[in-house]
Amino acid sequence: MILDYLKYLFRAGNEHSLHSPFLFDFYLKVLKDSTFESDFSAIETLRADLLNDVHEIEITDLGAGSKLSQSNRRRVKDIAKNSQKPARLAQLFYRIIRYYNYETILDLGTSLGITTAYLAKANKSGKVFTFEGCPNTAVIARDNFRALGIENTQIVIGNLNETLTPELNKIDTIDFAFFDANHRYEPTIDYFEKCLAKAHEDTCFIFDDIYWSKGMKKAWQTISNHPQVTVSIDIFWVGIVFFRKKQPKQHFILRF
């Protein structure tokens, strides 16, 4: 991954490489915005508490598994350290949702709910459907939402292979989706294609850890090359795609 990151740094551009008004606006007003919103403080205080929580829970891991631990019992602090998105990324998701006023939001991979909290706080009148395979982790996430006063989030517990389609059948369209459930090629593409049926002109999908493995690199290449994807953005840590039909198909590697 270090070599991949060095290649990314060498190739990544900034606003001077962008000729599309949409991308120029996205880069300056969303990607590079560093405003610390009032919503962030409570979430980061909760994150700090979780990073000091030493009690153990039994994990049901239905994804690609942890590269750091083979045990099914983990301390909450270790989950908080290894499974939650860094504040900088979660705050980017918050800005995207707020800037484009996204209302129907999918979070494929709740974990302890820190990243989910950012998605929910970004538009308090929207609805976040968040999917978690581990019941014990979901209990903590639900408690965290309650502590943060979040009421616009629905946790769907169970194997995503079985829960995603029934939930998609209940909604008309997806405005924003974050894919962080299973870091393998086949499941990632499967979830993408299922959610794609609910995408519209202004939808944004974000894929986590696109350099995590050969499978994820292949998945990102497949997704960014998909004919319905018109804008794909590689910021190394995640891949971002839009489906703007009026936009010529382009792929961007941008500094973050």
Secondary structure, 3 states (H helix, E strand, C coil): CHHHHHHHHHHCECHHHCCCHHHHHHHHHHHCCCCCCHHHHHHHHHHHHHCCCCCEEECCCCCCCCCCCCCCEEEHHHHHHHHCCCHHHHHHHHHHHHHCCCCEEEEECCCCCHHHHHHHHHCCCCEEEEEECCHHHHHHHHHHHHHCCCCCEEEEECCHHHHHHHHHCCCCCCCEEEECCCCCHHHHHHHHHHHHCCCCCCCEEEEECCCCCHHHHHHHHHHHCCCCCCEEEECCCEEEEECCCCCCCEEEEECC
